[in-house]
């Protein structure tokens, strides 16, 4: 084997090692617990489960996007967007997001992605920032789908999170209306479901 081949092989091994370190680190997302329970379960879901759920949801609901989207980019955003919670933790979406919270999450994303080799930090951080800004078709759809599983957890789980945190109908509809920015048809259906449950008094403690 030539010196060049040895160097190339060493570089490959180093990149694999760095990537494995990243893969090990992101397992910590399995220990970040959210505020809703998976349908049919009494325990709270973790953020890694949420990432899987929203990605599969995006794949199944892609045909209902209002704009042309690249579902592969959408899935990448959804896989990355909660990595900052490894450091920052999860906060209930109905509480006000502070600049401090978002900064902590961004710094966490940067730290985790910095474990990757080469310029992958820049590539994936750009996707995270695009998701947060919500100004492109892909990010609007990704942000819409991100809100779907928590709604389904409540609608099919005795409204446990809304009851526990005393969340009003106005708050649920107001915050989740961003779903319409990605899919008006999807939001219309969910909005009707939410309104009906509140209007019938089913969400009361």
C-alpha positions in Angstrom: 0.0 0.0 0.0 1.4 3.4 -1.0 1.8 6.3 1.4 -1.0 8.1 -0.3 -3.3 5.0 0.2 -2.3 4.8 3.8 -3.2 8.5 4.3 -6.5 8.1 2.5 -7.3 5.0 4.6 -6.4 6.8 7.8 -8.6 9.7 6.8 -11.5 7.4 6.1 -11.1 5.6 9.4 -10.9 9.0 11.2 -14.2 10.2 9.6 -15.9 6.9 10.5 -14.7 7.3 14.1 -16.0 10.8 14.3 -19.3 9.8 12.8 -19.7 7.0 15.3 -19.0 9.4 18.1 -21.9 11.5 16.8 -24.2 8.5 16.5 -23.4 7.6 20.2 -24.0 11.2 21.3 -27.4 11.5 19.8 -28.6 8.5 21.7 -28.9 11.0 24.6 -32.1 12.3 22.8 -33.7 9.1 24.0 -33.5 10.4 27.6 -35.1 13.8 26.8 -38.8 13.4 27.7 -41.6 15.5 26.2 -44.9 16.6 27.6 -47.2 14.2 25.7 -47.8 10.4 25.9 -47.8 8.1 22.9 -51.3 6.9 22.1 -52.2 3.9 24.3 -49.3 4.3 26.6 -49.1 5.8 30.1 -45.5 7.0 29.9 -44.2 10.2 28.2 -42.5 9.9 24.8 -38.9 10.9 24.4 -37.6 13.3 21.8 -36.0 10.5 19.7 -39.4 8.8 19.4 -40.8 12.2 18.3 -38.2 12.5 15.6 -39.0 9.1 14.2 -42.8 9.9 14.3 -42.6 13.2 12.6 -40.4 11.9 9.8 -42.7 9.1 9.0 -45.7 11.5 9.3 -44.0 13.8 6.8 -43.5 10.9 4.4 -47.1 9.8 4.6 -48.6 13.3 4.4 -46.3 14.8 1.7 -49.0 14.6 -0.9 -51.0 17.1 1.1 -48.4 19.9 1.1 -49.6 23.1 -0.4 -46.3 23.8 -2.2 -43.8 21.7 -4.0 -41.5 20.2 -1.5 -38.4 18.0 -1.3 -39.5 15.4 1.2 -35.9 14.2 1.7 -34.9 17.7 2.8 -38.0 17.9 5.0 -37.0 14.6 6.7 -33.5 15.8 7.3 -34.8 19.0 9.0 -37.1 16.9 11.2 -34.3 14.5 12.2 -32.0 17.4 13.1 -34.4 20.0 14.6 -34.5 18.6 18.1 -30.9 17.7 18.6 -30.3 20.8 20.6 -32.6 19.4 23.3 -29.8 17.1 24.4 -28.3 20.1 26.0 -31.3 22.5 26.4 -34.0 20.0 27.3 -37.6 20.1 26.2 -40.1 22.8 27.2 -43.8 22.7 26.6 -44.6 24.4 23.3 -47.4 26.5 24.9 -44.9 28.3 27.1 -43.3 31.4 25.7 -40.1 30.6 23.8 -37.4 32.9 25.2 -34.3 34.1 23.4 -32.3 32.3 26.0 -34.1 29.0 25.3 -33.5 29.3 21.5 -29.9 30.3 22.0 -29.3 27.3 24.3 -30.9 25.0 21.7 -28.8 26.5 18.9 -25.6 26.1 20.9 -26.6 22.5 21.6 -27.2 21.8 18.0 -23.8 23.3 17.1 -22.0 21.2 19.7 -23.6 17.9 18.7 -23.1 18.6 15.0 -19.5 19.6 15.6 -18.7 15.9 16.3 -19.2 15.2 12.6 -16.2 15.3 10.3 -15.5 17.8 7.6 -18.0 20.6 6.8 -21.1 18.6 7.8 -21.7 21.0 10.7 -22.3 23.9 8.2 -24.5 21.7 6.0 -26.8 20.5 8.8 -26.8 23.7 10.8 -28.1 25.5 7.7 -31.0 23.0 7.6 -31.7 23.7 11.3 -31.7 27.4 10.8 -33.9 27.1 7.7 -36.4 25.0 9.8 -36.4 27.7 12.6 -37.0 30.5 10.1 -39.9 28.8 8.4 -39.5 30.8 5.3 -39.2 28.1 2.6 -41.7 25.6 1.3 -39.7 22.7 2.9 -39.4 24.4 6.3 -43.0 25.5 6.3 -44.1 21.9 5.7 -41.6 20.5 8.2 -42.8 22.9 10.9 -46.4 22.0 10.1 -45.8 18.3 10.5 -43.8 18.8 13.7 -47.0 19.9 15.3 -49.2 16.9 14.2 -48.1 14.1 16.6 -48.6 16.1 19.8 -52.1 17.0 18.7 -52.9 13.4 17.9 -51.5 12.3 21.3 -54.0 14.7 23.0 -56.9 14.0 20.7 -56.5 10.3 21.2 -55.2 10.3 24.8 -57.9 11.9 26.9 -56.4 15.4 26.3 -53.8 14.6 29.0 -51.3 17.3 28.3 -53.9 20.1 27.6 -55.7 19.2 30.9 -52.5 18.9 33.0 -51.2 22.3 31.8 -54.6 24.0 31.6 -54.2 24.8 27.9 -57.1 26.7 26.4 -58.8 26.2 23.1 -57.5 29.5 21.9 -53.9 28.5 22.7 -54.2 25.2 21.0 -55.7 26.7 17.9 -53.5 29.7 17.8 -50.2 28.0 18.2 -51.0 25.1 15.9 -52.4 27.3 13.1 -49.0 27.3 11.6 -49.9 23.8 10.2 -52.0 25.7 7.6 -48.8 27.3 6.3 -47.7 23.8 5.2 -51.1 22.2 4.4 -54.4 24.0 4.7 -56.3 20.8 4.1 -54.5 19.1 7.0 -55.1 22.0 9.3 -58.8 22.3 8.4 -59.3 18.7 9.5 -57.3 19.0 12.7 -58.9 22.4 13.5 -62.3 20.9 13.3 -61.4 18.0 15.5 -59.8 20.3 18.2 -62.8 22.7 18.1 -65.3 20.0 18.4 -63.6 18.5 21.5 -63.4 21.8 23.3 -66.9 22.9 22.3 -68.4 19.7 23.6 -66.6 20.2 26.9 -64.5 17.0 26.6 -61.3 18.8 27.4 -62.4 20.0 30.8 -60.6 18.6 33.9 
